[in-house]
Amino acid sequence: MKKSTLFSWLSFLGMALLLSCGSGGGQKQAEEEQLKAEIQTLDSISVELDTVIESIEKNTEQLKDALDALDTGEEQ
């Protein structure tokens, strides 16, 4: 499971929990807006993390290929 999916589910569950336990109507709406903003922040962070992970995986593959080439005496 990708981290972005996990963050989305956790954010959704957190929002549902707070909404079910909320007290006043105005306070409930303010909490909901705050949660929505936090969810957007988490989604942005998770997208950045996915990008970093993909970059690391790509760089790792390139390093493995370079090491394999060195082991076999080839140059890239």
C-alpha positions in Angstrom: 0.0 0.0 0.0 1.4 3.4 -0.9 2.0 5.9 1.8 -0.4 8.4 0.2 -3.3 5.8 0.4 -2.4 5.1 4.1 -2.3 8.8 5.0 -5.7 9.3 3.2 -7.3 6.5 5.2 -5.8 7.6 8.5 -7.0 11.2 7.8 -10.5 10.0 6.9 -10.8 7.9 10.0 -9.5 10.7 12.2 -12.0 13.1 10.7 -14.8 10.6 11.1 -13.9 10.1 14.8 -13.7 13.8 15.6 -17.0 14.4 13.8 -18.7 11.7 15.7 -17.4 13.1 19.1 -17.8 16.8 18.3 -19.9 19.0 20.5 -21.2 22.4 19.3 -22.3 23.1 15.7 -19.9 26.0 15.1 -17.1 24.2 16.9 -17.8 21.1 14.9 -17.6 23.0 11.6 -14.4 24.7 12.6 -12.9 21.3 13.5 -14.0 19.9 10.2 -12.4 22.8 8.3 -9.2 22.3 10.3 -9.2 18.6 9.6 -9.7 19.2 5.9 -6.7 21.5 5.8 -4.7 18.9 7.7 -5.8 16.2 5.3 -4.7 18.4 2.3 -1.3 18.9 4.0 -0.9 15.2 4.6 -1.8 14.4 1.0 0.8 16.9 -0.2 3.4 15.4 2.0 2.5 11.9 1.0 2.8 12.8 -2.7 6.2 14.3 -2.0 7.3 11.2 -0.2 6.1 9.0 -3.0 8.2 11.1 -5.4 11.3 10.8 -3.2 10.8 7.0 -2.8 10.6 6.6 -6.6 13.7 8.7 -7.0 15.6 6.7 -4.5 14.5 3.4 -6.1 15.7 4.7 -9.5 19.0 5.9 -8.1 19.5 2.5 -6.4 18.9 0.7 -9.7 21.4 2.9 -11.4 24.0 2.3 -8.6 23.4 -1.5 -8.9 23.9 -1.3 -12.6 27.1 0.7 -12.2 28.4 -1.8 -9.6 27.6 -4.7 -11.8 29.4 -3.1 -14.7 32.5 -2.6 -12.4 32.3 -6.2 -11.4 32.3 -7.4 -15.0 35.0 -4.8 -16.0 32.7 -2.9 -18.3 32.4 0.9 -18.4 29.1 2.8 -18.7 
